[in-house]
Amino acid sequence: RIEKLGSLVASGNHEFHGKQFRWLKADRDITSEPATNELLLGNDGSGSCNIIRRFITSSSDKYPRELIQKELLCALNRIFSEDGHFTEIQVQQHDDGDLKEPTKAPWEVYLGEDHKNLVPLSNSGSGLKTVILVLLNLLIAPHIEEKEKSSFVFAFEELENNLHPALLKRLFKYLEHYAVENNSFVFLTTHSSTALDLFGTSPNAQIISVTHNGKSAQARTISAHFDQLSVIAELGAKPSDLLQSNGIIW
């Protein structure tokens, strides 16, 4: 589906023609990386640490640190809301005394929180990394490629992985606000009922169910309430699961 979407963006007879396609895979991570002048944000999260390092440490006006330490940080706190408040984003280089070429020691992203010292991102959950990667694609990648945000089509796979439903809902709301404000397109592949709950009534979103019979795939737009119930059933949730349960913890 992602490859098909990418080909549509490149198609000359499609409404997405001329737009830049950015894709974040379900299998993603932010790891420590050595410094390099090449600023490429991979669809698996590779290059993200180097990009953050460059914007924070560079003296060039081409890479304003405010994009990371203010704009991205503000968006991060907006999404996490009461679940956490981050005071700063920094990078530090690992000090390995045994390394023959210290300049090639990897850098790592650190986050500061209220009443805490800087915490390396490697000690943080994958949910936090997912949110940062989404924001890097939305806020930083357009600046690197020197293009308007409206010229992008974004695709994010299974953002619900390792995210609390409340945090996922705020991330989805941020994505909707971003798409409307910047006149851009955001595609989400998901198995989460949270997405159905949120976007099922949104005038800015469209839900498409994709099924496969073993030979070919079919896609249909979900609009009616009963169609949404059938999608929930396809995800494995049934009303009888609640009605026949011995107890429910809400």
C-alpha positions, 0 to 999 in steps of 0.5 A, spaced: 500 500 500 505 504 501 509 503 495 502 504 491 501 511 494 508 513 493 507 511 485 501 515 485 505 521 488 509 521 482 504 520 477 503 525 472 495 525 472 494 524 479 492 530 484 498 528 488 503 530 482 509 534 484 508 533 491 514 530 496 512 523 499 515 522 506 513 515 509 515 513 516 515 505 517 512 501 523 519 498 524 522 505 527 527 507 532 532 513 534 539 511 535 546 514 537 549 516 530 556 519 528 556 526 525 555 527 518 554 533 513 549 529 510 542 530 512 537 524 510 531 522 514 530 515 513 523 512 513 526 507 519 528 513 523 535 513 521 539 520 520 534 523 525 539 524 531 544 527 526 539 532 524 537 534 531 545 535 532 546 539 526 540 544 528 542 544 535 550 545 534 551 549 527 552 556 527 549 557 520 543 560 519 541 555 514 540 550 520 536 554 526 536 551 533 530 554 534 526 549 530 528 544 534 529 547 541 522 551 540 518 549 535 519 541 535 519 542 543 513 546 543 509 541 539 512 535 543 509 538 549 503 539 546 502 532 544 504 529 551 500 534 555 499 532 562 503 526 561 510 529 561 513 536 560 520 537 557 524 543 558 529 542 553 532 537 547 540 537 547 545 532 544 551 529 547 557 526 544 559 519 547 566 520 551 569 513 549 577 514 551 579 507 547 576 510 541 582 511 536 578 517 532 574 521 538 571 525 533 567 519 530 564 517 537 557 517 536 552 523 538 545 521 542 539 525 543 537 527 550 531 530 553 530 534 559 524 534 564 522 538 570 526 536 576 530 531 572 537 531 569 538 530 562 535 523 560 538 519 554 533 517 548 536 510 549 533 510 556 526 512 553 520 508 551 519 507 543 512 511 544 516 517 545 521 516 539 515 515 535 512 522 536 519 525 535 520 522 529 513 524 526 515 531 528 521 531 525 518 529 518 512 534 519 516 540 522 524 539 520 524 535 513 520 541 509 525 546 512 531 541 510 528 540 503 526 547 502 519 546 500 512 548 503 509 544 508 503 544 503 507 540 498 508 534 502 504 527 502 505 524 509 504 517 510 505 514 517 504 506 519 501 504 525 503 510 530 499 506 535 505 501 537 507 502 544 503 508 545 498 509 550 491 511 547 490 517 550 497 519 547 495 516 541 489 520 541 492 527 542 497 525 536 492 524 531 489 530 533 495 534 532 496 531 525 489 533 523 490 540 525 497 540 522 494 537 515 488 542 515 493 548 517 498 547 512 493 544 507 497 537 506 495 530 506 496 525 511 495 518 510 495 513 516 495 505 516 492 503 523 489 497 526 487 502 532 479 503 534 482 510 537 483 512 530 476 510 528 473 513 534 476 520 533 476 520 525 469 517 524 466 524 525 471 528 523 469 532 517 477 533 515 478 525 515 476 519 511 476 512 513 478 507 508 478 499 509 483 495 505 481 487 505 485 482 502 482 475 499 489 472 498 489 474 491 488 481 490 486 487 495 480 491 495 479 498 498 472 501 500 470 508 503 467 507 510 462 512 511 455 509 515 455 508 522 454 500 521 460 500 516 464 503 522 461 497 526 463 492 521 471 495 521 471 494 528 469 487 528 474 486 523 479 488 528 477 483 532 472 487 537 465 484 538 459 487 542 459 480 545 466 481 548 463 486 553 456 483 554 459 476 556 464 478 560 465 476 568 467 483 569 470 490 566 475 494 568 475 501 566 
